[in-house]
Amino acid sequence: MKKFHFHLESVLNYRLLKEDEAKQRLAQAQKLASRHMELLAAFQKELDEEQGRMVSEGKGTGLEVTAALHRDLYLGSLQQAIEKQQQEVNRARAEVMTCRRLVAKAHQDTKVMENLKAKRWQQYSNEMDKQEQKVMDELGLSGFVRKANEY
Protein backbone atom coordinates (compact mmCIF):
# COMPACT_ATOMS: atom_id res chain seq x y z
CA MET A 1 0.00 0.00 0.00
CA LYS A 2 1.19 3.47 -0.78
CA LYS A 3 1.80 5.93 2.03
CA PHE A 4 -0.46 9.01 2.40
CA HIS A 5 1.16 12.15 1.05
CA PHE A 6 -0.54 15.54 1.03
CA HIS A 7 0.94 17.44 -1.90
CA LEU A 8 0.12 20.83 -0.40
CA GLU A 9 1.75 20.14 2.99
CA SER A 10 4.32 22.90 2.44
CA VAL A 11 1.51 25.38 1.74
CA LEU A 12 -0.26 24.28 4.91
CA ASN A 13 2.95 24.68 6.92
CA TYR A 14 3.50 28.15 5.44
CA ARG A 15 -0.02 29.19 6.37
CA LEU A 16 0.42 27.85 9.90
CA LEU A 17 3.61 29.88 10.17
CA LYS A 18 1.85 33.02 8.93
CA GLU A 19 -0.97 32.45 11.42
CA ASP A 20 1.53 32.15 14.28
CA GLU A 21 3.28 35.33 13.15
CA ALA A 22 -0.05 37.17 13.04
CA LYS A 23 -0.88 35.95 16.56
CA GLN A 24 2.50 37.16 17.83
CA ARG A 25 1.97 40.54 16.19
CA LEU A 26 -1.47 40.75 17.83
CA ALA A 27 0.01 39.94 21.23
CA GLN A 28 2.63 42.66 20.80
CA ALA A 29 -0.01 45.18 19.70
CA GLN A 30 -2.19 44.31 22.70
CA LYS A 31 0.76 44.67 25.05
CA LEU A 32 1.62 48.08 23.58
CA ALA A 33 -2.01 49.22 23.78
CA SER A 34 -2.14 48.13 27.40
CA ARG A 35 1.01 50.13 28.20
CA HIS A 36 -0.46 53.22 26.51
CA MET A 37 -3.71 52.86 28.47
CA GLU A 38 -1.81 52.48 31.76
CA LEU A 39 0.17 55.63 31.01
CA LEU A 40 -3.01 57.50 30.13
CA ALA A 41 -4.59 56.38 33.40
CA ALA A 42 -1.49 57.54 35.30
CA PHE A 43 -1.64 60.99 33.65
CA GLN A 44 -5.35 61.30 34.42
CA LYS A 45 -4.79 60.25 38.03
CA GLU A 46 -2.01 62.80 38.40
CA LEU A 47 -4.25 65.52 36.94
CA ASP A 48 -7.11 64.62 39.30
CA GLU A 49 -4.77 64.59 42.31
CA GLU A 50 -3.22 67.92 41.36
CA GLN A 51 -6.64 69.51 40.86
CA GLY A 52 -7.70 68.11 44.25
CA ARG A 53 -4.62 69.61 45.91
CA MET A 54 -5.33 72.91 44.20
CA VAL A 55 -8.90 73.00 45.54
CA SER A 56 -7.87 72.01 49.08
CA GLU A 57 -4.98 74.52 49.20
CA GLY A 58 -7.11 77.25 47.64
CA LYS A 59 -9.55 77.15 50.57
CA GLY A 60 -6.82 77.69 53.12
CA THR A 61 -4.20 80.38 53.02
CA GLY A 62 -3.65 82.50 49.96
CA LEU A 63 -1.47 80.99 47.28
CA GLU A 64 1.37 83.00 45.89
CA VAL A 65 0.90 84.26 42.37
CA THR A 66 4.02 82.55 41.04
CA ALA A 67 3.04 79.22 42.63
CA ALA A 68 -0.42 79.53 41.09
CA LEU A 69 1.09 80.27 37.68
CA HIS A 70 3.43 77.29 37.96
CA ARG A 71 0.55 75.04 38.94
CA ASP A 72 -1.52 76.31 36.00
CA LEU A 73 1.36 75.60 33.63
CA TYR A 74 1.80 72.14 35.12
CA LEU A 75 -1.94 71.40 34.79
CA GLY A 76 -1.82 72.59 31.17
CA SER A 77 1.13 70.37 30.37
CA LEU A 78 -0.61 67.42 32.03
CA GLN A 79 -3.70 68.09 29.93
CA GLN A 80 -1.59 68.17 26.76
CA ALA A 81 0.12 64.93 27.78
CA ILE A 82 -3.30 63.33 28.33
CA GLU A 83 -4.50 64.43 24.90
CA LYS A 84 -1.34 63.13 23.23
CA GLN A 85 -1.55 59.86 25.15
CA GLN A 86 -5.23 59.49 24.16
CA GLN A 87 -4.16 59.73 20.51
CA GLU A 88 -1.54 57.04 21.15
CA VAL A 89 -4.18 54.83 22.78
CA ASN A 90 -6.46 55.31 19.78
CA ARG A 91 -3.64 54.41 17.38
CA ALA A 92 -2.76 51.35 19.45
CA ARG A 93 -6.40 50.20 19.51
CA ALA A 94 -6.62 50.60 15.74
CA GLU A 95 -3.47 48.49 15.38
CA VAL A 96 -4.98 45.82 17.63
CA MET A 97 -8.11 45.73 15.47
CA THR A 98 -5.99 45.44 12.31
CA CYS A 99 -4.01 42.60 13.85
CA ARG A 100 -7.20 40.81 14.88
CA ARG A 101 -8.45 40.96 11.31
CA LEU A 102 -5.11 39.59 10.08
CA VAL A 103 -5.24 36.74 12.59
CA ALA A 104 -8.80 35.90 11.53
CA LYS A 105 -7.80 35.90 7.86
CA ALA A 106 -4.70 33.78 8.51
CA HIS A 107 -6.78 31.33 10.57
CA GLN A 108 -9.35 31.11 7.79
CA ASP A 109 -6.62 30.41 5.21
CA THR A 110 -5.10 27.73 7.43
CA LYS A 111 -8.50 26.15 8.07
CA VAL A 112 -9.12 25.86 4.32
CA MET A 113 -5.88 23.92 3.90
CA GLU A 114 -6.58 21.74 6.94
CA ASN A 115 -10.04 20.91 5.58
CA LEU A 116 -8.54 20.05 2.20
CA LYS A 117 -5.98 17.80 3.88
CA ALA A 118 -8.73 16.06 5.87
CA LYS A 119 -10.74 15.57 2.68
CA ARG A 120 -7.72 14.11 0.88
CA TRP A 121 -7.01 11.84 3.86
CA GLN A 122 -10.60 10.58 3.73
CA GLN A 123 -10.27 9.90 -0.01
CA TYR A 124 -6.99 8.05 0.60
CA SER A 125 -8.54 6.04 3.41
CA ASN A 126 -11.54 5.08 1.27
CA GLU A 127 -9.25 4.05 -1.57
CA MET A 128 -7.13 1.92 0.78
CA ASP A 129 -10.28 0.30 2.19
CA LYS A 130 -11.45 -0.57 -1.34
CA GLN A 131 -8.06 -2.05 -2.24
CA GLU A 132 -7.99 -4.05 0.98
CA GLN A 133 -11.52 -5.34 0.31
CA LYS A 134 -10.51 -6.30 -3.23
CA VAL A 135 -7.52 -8.27 -1.91
CA MET A 136 -9.70 -9.98 0.69
CA ASP A 137 -12.28 -10.87 -1.98
CA GLU A 138 -9.58 -12.31 -4.22
CA LEU A 139 -8.18 -14.37 -1.35
CA GLY A 140 -11.64 -15.67 -0.49
CA LEU A 141 -12.39 -16.47 -4.12
CA SER A 142 -9.08 -18.26 -4.63
CA GLY A 143 -9.70 -20.30 -1.48
CA PHE A 144 -13.17 -21.20 -2.68
CA VAL A 145 -11.86 -22.20 -6.13
CA ARG A 146 -9.12 -24.32 -4.54
CA LYS A 147 -11.63 -26.17 -2.35
CA ALA A 148 -13.97 -26.65 -5.28
CA ASN A 149 -11.12 -28.15 -7.34
CA GLU A 150 -10.25 -30.55 -4.51
CA TYR A 151 -13.64 -32.28 -4.71
Residue pairs with C-beta under 8 A, 6 or more apart in sequence:
1 128
1 131
1 132
4 121
4 124
6 12
6 117
6 120
6 121
8 113
8 116
8 117
9 117
11 113
12 110
12 113
12 114
12 117
15 106
15 109
15 110
15 113
16 110
18 106
18 109
18 110
19 103
19 106
19 107
19 109
19 110
21 106
22 99
22 102
22 103
22 105
22 106
23 103
25 99
25 102
26 96
26 99
26 100
26 102
26 103
29 92
29 95
29 96
29 98
29 99
30 96
30 99
32 92
32 95
33 89
33 92
33 93
33 95
33 96
36 85
36 88
36 89
36 92
37 89
37 92
39 85
39 88
40 82
40 85
40 86
40 88
40 89
43 78
43 81
43 82
43 85
44 82
46 78
47 75
47 78
47 79
47 82
50 71
50 74
50 75
50 78
51 75
54 71
54 75
57 63
63 71
